[in-house]
Amino acid sequence: MKLALKVDVDTYQGTLEGIPRLLELFARESVRATFFFSLGPDNTGKAIKRVFRKGFVRKVLSANPAASYGLRTMLYGTLLPAPDIGGKPAAVARMREVKAAGHEVGIHAWDHVDWHDRLPRMSRDEVRQIVARAHARFAEVFGERAVLSAAPGWTATPLSVEAQEDEGVRVTSDTRGGEPFRPLRADGTSSSVVEVPSTLPTLDELLALEEFAGARRDGTVARLAAEVGRAAGPSVHSIHTEIEGGRALHALFVRQLVAWKGAGVRFATVGELAAACVSEALPCKALRFTTLPGRATPVATAA
């Protein structure tokens, strides 16, 4: 059984507080993961408009956003100015600590909320400009170009595939479900990028389900352990510095990691999973959007 942990860093607080908490855990358990960073403004407060989407209220109440994200984060970009994550020395230091600890690093977003909410309506030029800005900031932080990326909220389109590939990305984790493939570009050709989908439900998705509500939330440990155990190939699990690395739910994730290790799960990185299949004749697939249990907004998947 092989599992890659994909760590999405969505917010300024998640960068400052969630990263050190996860780095300490991974060092203690000898686990190597792949971190994807938000590099521009933290506009988390603007996500409040999702409250009008079906299922969103229950999802956030189950995941306890005030405890996971903090009040300040929930006001960024509205009542409080949006901090420029990659422009803050303390945040940059945390990002560099991830790489120094031996983990893979890649791009998550420039502006997480803006990309998640507006990508399908963006023009080709706007997509390219935003992607280029994120890549320039990544190079400033790490002194090298990014070769891995993962779309916020699994929000990806043929235009974003094309823009990321043209910036030098070779491995993405933009979609949900299934085996690795090469996504179709907006120009109608197959990309050279290896797309490694997230295959497991996320913790916040599970907590939005009735069977794991309230005191039953520890049942997620057995559920995710079973998902990895019955998978035909490697699994990919997405976690967040604000949730699994946050104070409210970190202890639950610790139990999860210990359960996986006890079951004999071997940990890999997203890049390692991609490298293992790069010599194969991977299928080229178009992207489409679908809905998942426990998630209020659509996600990209292979058509």
N, C-alpha and C positions, 0 to 999 in steps of 0.2 A: 504494500500500500504506500503510495507516494502522494504528498500533498504540498502545494505551494501556497504560502500565505501572501496575499496581496494587500498591502497596507496603504489605504487612502488617507492622505493628510489634507483635510478640507479647510481648516480654519487656522487663525492666528493662535488661539488658545491650544488647539490640538498640536500645533507645532511646538509651542513652548512647554506644555505640560504632558501631553500624551506621548510624544516621542521618547522622552527620558524614561517614562514608566514602561513602555514596551521594550526599549533597548535593554533595560535591566532584566526584564523577564526573559528575553531571547538569549541574553548572555548566560543567565543562570541555567537555562534549559538547552543550551547549545543549538539554537535554532537560527537559521539564516533565512531572511525574508526579502521581499521586494517592496520598497517604499516609493509612492508616487506623490509628488508635492504640488500643492497650490502655491503659486509664486507671485501673484499680484494682489489686488484688493480683496479683503474679506468682507463681502456684502451679505453675510448670512441673514441679517435682519430682513432683507428684501424677499427672502423665501417665505415670509408670512403670507404672501398671496396664495400659496399652495393650500392654505387652510380651506379654500373654497372647493378644492378637488375632492371627489368622493374617496373616502377611506383615509384621508390624510390626518384628520383629527385623532382617530383611534390609533393610528400608527405612532404619532409623536407622543401621545399620552402613554402608550405602552412602553416606549423607549425612554420615557422620562427626560425630555430635552433640557429642562431647566437644570437638572443635575448633571447631565452629560455635556451640555454645551456651555452652560453658565449664562447669567442674565446679560452681561456685557456683550457676549458673542451674538445673542439673539437680537441685539439692538444695533449691531454694526451695519452701517450703510443706510440707516434710517435716522433714529434719534442720536446715534453716535457716529462719528466719522469712520469710514472703512479703513482699517490699518493696511498698509502695503506690506504684506507678509515678507516677501523676498527682499524688501528694502530695509527691514529691521535687523540690526546686527545680532540681537539675541536669537531671532528666528533663523538667520543664516547659520549661526553657530550650531544650532540643534540639527539642521539639515546636514552640515558637514560631519557632525558626530555620527550620523547614520552611516555614511560612506566609510568613515574611519573605522567603524566597528565591523566592516566587512559585508554589509548588506548591499543589495542592488538598489540603484536609485533611478528614477525616471520622472517624467512630467505628468501631473494630474490635470492642472488647469492654470490659466492666467486668472480668470475670475470664475470661480466654481459655480456660483448661482447664475450668472449671466449665460454661461455656456449651457448649463443644464436646462434653462428655461427658454433660450432663444435660438439655439443652434439650427433647428430645422427651418427657421425663417431668415437665417443669415445669407448674405450674398457670398459668392466665391471670394471676392476681394476681402470682405470682412473676416471670413474664416481664416484666410491666409495671413492677414495682418495680426489677428489674435494669436494664432499658432506661432508665428514668427516672434512675437513679443515674448511669449512664454519660453521659447528656445533661447532667445538672447539672454533672458534673466537666468535660466538654468546654467548657461555657459559662464555668466558672471559669478554665480555661486560656487560652481564646481570646477571651473577652469577647463571644461571639456564639453563636447556636444552630447546631447541626449540621444540615446538609441532605443529607449523604452518609453512608452506612454500608455496612459489608461484614462479613458474619458470619464468625466464627472457623471455620476448617476447612470452610467452605461448609455450615454447619449452620444451616438455616433452616426454619421451619414457618409455616403460616398465622397462628399466634398471634404469632410474632415480626414478621411482615410488618405485622400490624395495630398492634402496639405501636410499631414504628418510625415508621410513617406518622402515628400519632396524636401523636408527639413532634415532628413537623415534618419528617421525612426525606422528600426528594423523589426521590432517586436511591439505589439499592442495587446492590451487586455481591455477591450472596449465593449464586449458583448457578454450575454448570458447563455449558458447551456451548450452542450455539444463538445466536439473535439476540435483541435486546432485546424485552421483553414487560412486561405489567402483571400482577403476581402476585395470586392470589386471597387475600382476607383470611379470617380464621377465621369472620367473620360471614356468609360466603357471597357477599360483594360484591366487585367488582373494585376494587383499590386504584388510587390516582392515582399511585403510585410507578412510576418507570421502572426496571426491573431490567436491568442490563447484565452478562451472564454473562462469566466468565472462559472463554476459548475455547482456550487453549493448555495443554499439559501443563506442570507446574511442573518446575523443575530437580531437586528431590528425587525426584519421581516418575520422571523419566527415569533418574536415577542408580540407582534400585532395579531397573532392567531389566538383564538379562544383557548386552545389546548395548553398554551404556555402562559396564560394570563396570571397575574398576581403571584401567589405562592408557588405556582407550578412552573415558574420560569426556569428552574434548574433542569427541567426535562429537556431543555435544548442541548445539554451536554450529550445525553444518550442519542438524541436524534442526529446530531452532526457526526458523532462517532460512527453511527450506523451507516450514514450516507457515504462516508469515506470507505467503510468496510465493504460495501457492496458495489462500489464503482468498478467498472471494467478496466479503467485506465487511471492515470493520475487525476487528482482533484485539485481545484483551485478555489480557495476561500477568501473572500474579500472582508477585511476588517477595517475599522476606522480608529484613528487616534482619539477621536472625540467620544467614542462608544467603548470599544474594548480597551482603549488606553485611558479612558476617563475614570474618575473616582467611583462613579455609581455602578459600573458594570465590569470593572477590571477583574475583580475577584472571580466572577463567573467565567471570564475568559481564561484565567489561570487554571481553573478546574478543567476547562475544555482542553487546553494544551496538554495538561498532565494526562487526561484520559486518552488523547490521541497517542501520546508517547507510550503509555502503558499498553496500548493495543498493537504496538509495533509499527506505527506510522513513521515513514521516513520523510524528512522535509527537504524540499528543493526550492529553487527560485523560479519565477516566471521565465526569466531568460534561459535557465537550464532546461525547462520543459520545451521551450521553443527550439533550442539547439539540438535536442534529442530527436526532433522530427524534421529538421530543416532539409535533410537529404531525401526525404520522402516526397512523392508527387502529391502534395497537398491539394485538395480541391479548392477551386475558386468559387466563392459564394457571395451573393448580394446581401445587403443588410435590410432588415425590416424592423418595425417596432412591435412589441408584444407586451402583455401585462402579466404580472406574476402575483401569486397569493401573498398578501401582506405588504405589497408595495403599491403606493398610490399613483405613481407615474409610470408611463411606459418605458421599457428598456430596449436597447438594440439586441438583435439576435440574428443568426444566419437564416436566410430565407430558404 
